[in-house]
Amino acid sequence: MTAVRLLVVHWNQPEACAATIGLFVRQNIPLRVTVIDNHSELAAFEQLRGLLDSPIEVVRLEENRGWGGALNVLLARWLNEETNPFCLISAHDAEPGEKCLPLLVAAAEADPRLGIACPQYSEPFVATLSSRRGIFPETVAPRAPGTVQEVDAPHGTLMLVRRECLQEIGLFDERYFAYGDEHELGLRAKHRGWKVAMIWGALVTNPGTRTASALRSYLFARNSLLIVHDYFGRPAAWLRSLLLLGNTLRLLLVSGGDEVFSARARLRGVRDYFASRYGKPARL
């Protein structure tokens, strides 16, 4: 079997990243691993290099380009310089289950029109597109391991992409920066006739994030409006913005200062969508 390229995006979590790579290399799938360091603090970058074995390539970017922007650098190289049919994309703290990668690769090998595949989370839900909610988690009935369920968009923690699919549809849309660019890529693939699927039994967990709560709130708000705009039009994005503002008010009243929610950042996300300010956000 031809080795599968694995791209892992790293930012300031060297120990978690090294542990994630360790889980991947034990999956009984031949891998060629590249870590993309998204301009971490120098100490974190040096620690990461010390934790990884020499065959693993580490590429340090000169700035934080976000999720899709960082991946685009190495995906472009993969498309231009390699011939292997599949590429795996992972967050630095993904925890794949024992049979995760073999199930993903087997599904892709069995169907040449499967352009993007992702594993399931422990909770049985799929990413579904709605004009009112953007991408949201829809609870579904679990299916037998190995079942390929077509979905609107992949989960972003870990995904497999097919070479021919990316060659046709292009790479990540860097307007999103993070949180939503993986969904948009899947929607674009589906609209171009490729299958996007979640593979039951291929399990991944994502225990946490280092992204600050204000930044997450900002990106979720701005990018949910952008994705609705892209796939349903501006009137739908206006309606989505009204619903988002109403939900923000409700959360503001009941959250009690919950650290995972920032009303001010959400409002800035809405403002920046209408101002067409995309890409890397200014400091919040």
One Martini backbone bead per residue (centre of mass of N, CA, C, O) as a GRO file, in nm:
protein
  284
    1MET     BB    1   0.096   0.036   0.022
    2THR     BB    2   0.063   0.356  -0.005
    3ALA     BB    3   0.153   0.620   0.146
    4VAL     BB    4   0.012   0.843   0.372
    5ARG     BB    5  -0.053   1.165   0.410
    6LEU     BB    6   0.020   1.360   0.710
    7LEU     BB    7  -0.142   1.650   0.846
    8VAL     BB    8  -0.034   1.860   1.121
    9VAL     BB    9  -0.169   2.108   1.320
   10HIS     BB   10   0.032   2.344   1.505
   11TRP     BB   11  -0.031   2.513   1.844
   12ASN     BB   12   0.111   2.520   2.150
   13GLN     BB   13   0.111   2.165   2.167
   14PRO     BB   14   0.351   1.948   2.186
   15GLU     BB   15   0.253   1.704   2.357
   16ALA     BB   16  -0.013   1.651   2.210
   17CYS     BB   17   0.110   1.615   1.928
   18ALA     BB   18   0.293   1.373   1.991
   19ALA     BB   19   0.062   1.189   2.085
   20THR     BB   20  -0.099   1.189   1.823
   21ILE     BB   21   0.121   1.065   1.643
   22GLY     BB   22   0.146   0.803   1.803
   23LEU     BB   23  -0.143   0.706   1.732
   24PHE     BB   24  -0.107   0.698   1.425
   25VAL     BB   25   0.147   0.498   1.395
   26ARG     BB   26  -0.049   0.258   1.531
   27GLN     BB   27  -0.262   0.200   1.268
   28ASN     BB   28  -0.151   0.022   1.024
   29ILE     BB   29  -0.049   0.274   0.844
   30PRO     BB   30   0.120   0.416   0.603
   31LEU     BB   31   0.323   0.707   0.680
   32ARG     BB   32   0.360   1.067   0.603
   33VAL     BB   33   0.484   1.309   0.821
   34THR     BB   34   0.350   1.646   0.879
   35VAL     BB   35   0.428   1.939   1.056
   36ILE     BB   36   0.243   2.240   1.115
   37ASP     BB   37   0.369   2.535   1.227
   38ASN     BB   38   0.165   2.815   1.351
   39HIS     BB   39   0.351   3.010   1.498
   40SER     BB   40   0.474   2.943   1.755
   41GLU     BB   41   0.626   2.947   2.016
   42LEU     BB   42   0.953   2.882   2.035
   43ALA     BB   43   0.948   2.681   2.273
   44ALA     BB   44   0.730   2.495   2.152
   45PHE     BB   45   0.879   2.425   1.893
   46GLU     BB   46   1.134   2.301   2.021
   47GLN     BB   47   0.987   2.083   2.181
   48LEU     BB   48   0.865   1.937   1.944
   49ARG     BB   49   1.127   1.855   1.802
   50GLY     BB   50   1.225   1.681   2.052
   51LEU     BB   51   0.968   1.470   2.042
   52LEU     BB   52   1.042   1.393   1.754
   53ASP     BB   53   1.112   1.207   1.505
   54SER     BB   54   1.313   1.233   1.226
   55PRO     BB   55   1.099   1.147   0.993
   56ILE     BB   56   0.956   1.398   1.091
   57GLU     BB   57   0.819   1.671   0.960
   58VAL     BB   58   0.891   2.028   1.014
   59VAL     BB   59   0.689   2.321   0.953
   60ARG     BB   60   0.752   2.667   0.974
   61LEU     BB   61   0.573   2.946   1.009
   62GLU     BB   62   0.578   3.308   0.994
   63GLU     BB   63   0.265   3.271   1.047
   64ASN     BB   64  -0.063   3.279   1.140
   65ARG     BB   65  -0.294   3.115   0.901
   66GLY     BB   66  -0.454   2.912   1.008
   67TRP     BB   67  -0.598   2.635   0.912
   68GLY     BB   68  -0.623   2.654   0.597
   69GLY     BB   69  -0.366   2.818   0.537
   70ALA     BB   70  -0.165   2.610   0.641
   71LEU     BB   71  -0.259   2.368   0.466
   72ASN     BB   72  -0.218   2.492   0.181
   73VAL     BB   73   0.087   2.480   0.172
   74LEU     BB   74   0.098   2.153   0.180
   75LEU     BB   75  -0.114   2.075  -0.030
   76ALA     BB   76   0.026   2.199  -0.273
   77ARG     BB   77   0.274   2.021  -0.252
   78TRP     BB   78   0.134   1.749  -0.270
   79LEU     BB   79   0.009   1.793  -0.554
   80ASN     BB   80   0.294   1.857  -0.702
   81GLU     BB   81   0.501   1.611  -0.563
   82GLU     BB   82   0.281   1.390  -0.541
   83THR     BB   83   0.077   1.061  -0.577
   84ASN     BB   84  -0.087   1.010  -0.355
   85PRO     BB   85  -0.440   0.980  -0.311
   86PHE     BB   86  -0.409   1.055   0.002
   87CYS     BB   87  -0.505   1.286   0.272
   88LEU     BB   88  -0.436   1.372   0.601
   89ILE     BB   89  -0.616   1.567   0.852
   90SER     BB   90  -0.500   1.727   1.163
   91ALA     BB   91  -0.513   1.784   1.476
   92HIS     BB   92  -0.298   1.813   1.759
   93ASP     BB   93  -0.549   1.664   1.958
   94ALA     BB   94  -0.607   1.407   1.835
   95GLU     BB   95  -0.797   1.083   1.903
   96PRO     BB   96  -0.762   0.795   1.764
   97GLY     BB   97  -0.882   0.512   1.707
   98GLU     BB   98  -0.776   0.201   1.633
   99LYS     BB   99  -0.959   0.194   1.333
  100CYS     BB  100  -0.969   0.464   1.185
  101LEU     BB  101  -0.782   0.469   0.931
  102PRO     BB  102  -0.862   0.201   0.791
  103LEU     BB  103  -1.160   0.292   0.745
  104LEU     BB  104  -1.109   0.541   0.575
  105VAL     BB  105  -0.940   0.410   0.347
  106ALA     BB  106  -1.141   0.188   0.266
  107ALA     BB  107  -1.366   0.379   0.175
  108ALA     BB  108  -1.200   0.528  -0.045
  109GLU     BB  109  -1.120   0.271  -0.212
  110ALA     BB  110  -1.430   0.181  -0.271
  111ASP     BB  111  -1.479   0.504  -0.365
  112PRO     BB  112  -1.402   0.731  -0.619
  113ARG     BB  113  -1.633   0.958  -0.509
  114LEU     BB  114  -1.481   0.993  -0.242
  115GLY     BB  115  -1.351   1.297  -0.131
  116ILE     BB  116  -1.460   1.304   0.179
  117ALA     BB  117  -1.352   1.188   0.508
  118CYS     BB  118  -1.485   1.104   0.833
  119PRO     BB  119  -1.514   1.060   1.151
  120GLN     BB  120  -1.647   0.987   1.447
  121TYR     BB  121  -1.793   1.059   1.727
  122SER     BB  122  -1.923   0.953   2.020
  123GLU     BB  123  -2.138   1.127   1.927
  124PRO     BB  124  -2.439   1.095   1.733
  125PHE     BB  125  -2.334   1.305   1.473
  126VAL     BB  126  -2.393   1.550   1.218
  127ALA     BB  127  -2.314   1.774   0.967
  128THR     BB  128  -2.550   2.040   0.910
  129LEU     BB  129  -2.725   2.236   0.678
  130SER     BB  130  -2.852   2.574   0.744
  131SER     BB  131  -3.001   2.880   0.688
  132ARG     BB  132  -3.035   2.945   1.011
  133ARG     BB  133  -2.754   2.781   1.139
  134GLY     BB  134  -2.587   2.650   0.949
  135ILE     BB  135  -2.373   2.459   1.105
  136PHE     BB  136  -2.497   2.158   1.264
  137PRO     BB  137  -2.568   1.923   1.512
  138GLU     BB  138  -2.709   1.608   1.417
  139THR     BB  139  -2.889   1.374   1.548
  140VAL     BB  140  -2.831   1.018   1.517
  141ALA     BB  141  -2.839   0.700   1.432
  142PRO     BB  142  -2.658   0.449   1.474
  143ARG     BB  143  -2.415   0.257   1.300
  144ALA     BB  144  -2.240   0.038   1.154
  145PRO     BB  145  -1.940  -0.055   1.119
  146GLY     BB  146  -1.837   0.095   0.803
  147THR     BB  147  -2.042   0.294   0.751
  148VAL     BB  148  -2.147   0.511   0.485
  149GLN     BB  149  -2.229   0.853   0.551
  150GLU     BB  150  -2.377   1.099   0.412
  151VAL     BB  151  -2.288   1.449   0.416
  152ASP     BB  152  -2.248   1.789   0.418
  153ALA     BB  153  -2.006   1.774   0.638
  154PRO     BB  154  -1.716   1.767   0.800
  155HIS     BB  155  -1.520   1.702   1.038
  156GLY     BB  156  -1.217   1.874   1.156
  157THR     BB  157  -1.018   1.697   1.324
  158LEU     BB  158  -1.059   1.464   1.093
  159MET     BB  159  -0.941   1.401   0.750
  160LEU     BB  160  -1.007   1.284   0.418
  161VAL     BB  161  -0.844   1.341   0.102
  162ARG     BB  162  -0.872   1.363  -0.241
  163ARG     BB  163  -0.692   1.450  -0.501
  164GLU     BB  164  -0.910   1.493  -0.728
  165CYS     BB  165  -1.086   1.678  -0.561
  166LEU     BB  166  -0.886   1.914  -0.513
  167GLN     BB  167  -0.820   1.963  -0.812
  168GLU     BB  168  -1.119   2.061  -0.868
  169ILE     BB  169  -1.203   2.258  -0.601
  170GLY     BB  170  -0.971   2.308  -0.417
  171LEU     BB  171  -0.898   2.475  -0.142
  172PHE     BB  172  -0.904   2.652   0.119
  173ASP     BB  173  -1.089   2.912   0.257
  174GLU     BB  174  -0.927   3.200   0.394
  175ARG     BB  175  -1.166   3.367   0.513
  176TYR     BB  176  -1.213   3.187   0.778
  177PHE     BB  177  -0.931   3.063   0.914
  178ALA     BB  178  -1.151   2.932   1.128
  179TYR     BB  179  -1.415   2.771   1.175
  180GLY     BB  180  -1.550   2.638   0.862
  181ASP     BB  181  -1.352   2.553   0.630
  182GLU     BB  182  -1.419   2.247   0.634
  183HIS     BB  183  -1.716   2.280   0.559
  184GLU     BB  184  -1.683   2.430   0.291
  185LEU     BB  185  -1.525   2.211   0.146
  186GLY     BB  186  -1.752   2.000   0.158
  187LEU     BB  187  -1.970   2.164   0.012
  188ARG     BB  188  -1.811   2.200  -0.250
  189ALA     BB  189  -1.783   1.904  -0.318
  190LYS     BB  190  -2.084   1.836  -0.328
  191HIS     BB  191  -2.155   2.054  -0.553
  192ARG     BB  192  -1.941   1.883  -0.754
  193GLY     BB  193  -2.023   1.556  -0.697
  194TRP     BB  194  -1.911   1.474  -0.433
  195LYS     BB  195  -1.845   1.277  -0.166
  196VAL     BB  196  -1.954   1.309   0.178
  197ALA     BB  197  -1.829   1.135   0.477
  198MET     BB  198  -1.914   0.921   0.744
  199ILE     BB  199  -1.741   0.679   0.949
  200TRP     BB  200  -1.836   0.420   1.105
  201GLY     BB  201  -1.606   0.331   1.375
  202ALA     BB  202  -1.449   0.586   1.321
  203LEU     BB  203  -1.273   0.720   1.589
  204VAL     BB  204  -1.283   1.052   1.745
  205THR     BB  205  -1.115   1.279   1.961
  206ASN     BB  206  -1.151   1.624   2.124
  207PRO     BB  207  -1.060   1.749   2.429
  208GLY     BB  208  -0.954   2.040   2.312
  209THR     BB  209  -0.866   2.398   2.339
  210ARG     BB  210  -0.669   2.711   2.286
  211THR     BB  211  -0.892   2.882   2.204
  212ALA     BB  212  -1.027   3.157   2.268
  213SER     BB  213  -1.342   3.243   2.342
  214ALA     BB  214  -1.362   3.504   2.175
  215LEU     BB  215  -1.261   3.386   1.908
  216ARG     BB  216  -1.472   3.169   1.875
  217SER     BB  217  -1.720   3.351   1.878
  218TYR     BB  218  -1.638   3.517   1.635
  219LEU     BB  219  -1.603   3.289   1.421
  220PHE     BB  220  -1.877   3.159   1.441
  221ALA     BB  221  -2.037   3.406   1.357
  222ARG     BB  222  -1.904   3.498   1.093
  223ASN     BB  223  -1.895   3.210   0.948
  224SER     BB  224  -2.196   3.143   0.950
  225LEU     BB  225  -2.269   3.380   0.762
  226LEU     BB  226  -2.083   3.309   0.526
  227ILE     BB  227  -2.199   3.024   0.460
  228VAL     BB  228  -2.488   3.119   0.408
  229HIS     BB  229  -2.419   3.316   0.186
  230ASP     BB  230  -2.278   3.111  -0.011
  231TYR     BB  231  -2.549   2.890  -0.006
  232PHE     BB  232  -2.820   3.117   0.014
  233GLY     BB  233  -2.754   3.411   0.059
  234ARG     BB  234  -2.808   3.726   0.186
  235PRO     BB  235  -3.094   3.701   0.308
  236ALA     BB  236  -3.020   3.457   0.488
  237ALA     BB  237  -2.799   3.609   0.648
  238TRP     BB  238  -2.986   3.812   0.777
  239LEU     BB  239  -3.156   3.608   0.932
  240ARG     BB  240  -2.922   3.479   1.083
  241SER     BB  241  -2.840   3.739   1.236
  242LEU     BB  242  -3.101   3.768   1.402
  243LEU     BB  243  -3.082   3.495   1.544
  244LEU     BB  244  -2.801   3.542   1.666
  245LEU     BB  245  -2.873   3.792   1.836
  246GLY     BB  246  -3.093   3.656   2.003
  247ASN     BB  247  -2.911   3.431   2.122
  248THR     BB  248  -2.708   3.622   2.254
  249LEU     BB  249  -2.904   3.748   2.454
  250ARG     BB  250  -2.979   3.488   2.597
  251LEU     BB  251  -2.690   3.410   2.687
  252LEU     BB  252  -2.636   3.669   2.847
  253LEU     BB  253  -2.862   3.605   3.065
  254VAL     BB  254  -2.755   3.283   3.135
  255SER     BB  255  -2.433   3.248   3.158
  256GLY     BB  256  -2.269   3.403   3.387
  257GLY     BB  257  -1.974   3.423   3.244
  258ASP     BB  258  -1.909   3.219   3.053
  259GLU     BB  259  -1.604   3.130   2.897
  260VAL     BB  260  -1.736   3.012   2.611
  261PHE     BB  261  -1.865   3.312   2.605
  262SER     BB  262  -1.895   3.608   2.373
  263ALA     BB  263  -2.082   3.874   2.297
  264ARG     BB  264  -1.887   4.082   2.178
  265ALA     BB  265  -1.759   3.891   1.967
  266ARG     BB  266  -2.013   3.830   1.814
  267LEU     BB  267  -2.076   4.120   1.727
  268ARG     BB  268  -1.813   4.149   1.565
  269GLY     BB  269  -1.874   3.923   1.366
  270VAL     BB  270  -2.120   4.053   1.240
  271ARG     BB  271  -1.990   4.318   1.157
  272ASP     BB  272  -1.764   4.187   0.972
  273TYR     BB  273  -1.945   4.060   0.771
  274PHE     BB  274  -2.084   4.330   0.669
  275ALA     BB  275  -1.774   4.444   0.608
  276SER     BB  276  -1.594   4.220   0.477
  277ARG     BB  277  -1.419   4.090   0.723
  278TYR     BB  278  -1.168   3.868   0.669
  279GLY     BB  279  -0.985   3.632   0.806
  280LYS     BB  280  -0.771   3.755   1.008
  281PRO     BB  281  -0.820   3.866   1.309
  282ALA     BB  282  -0.835   4.095   1.517
  283ARG     BB  283  -0.789   4.191   1.813
  284LEU     BB  284  -1.022   4.129   2.094
   0.00000   0.00000   0.00000
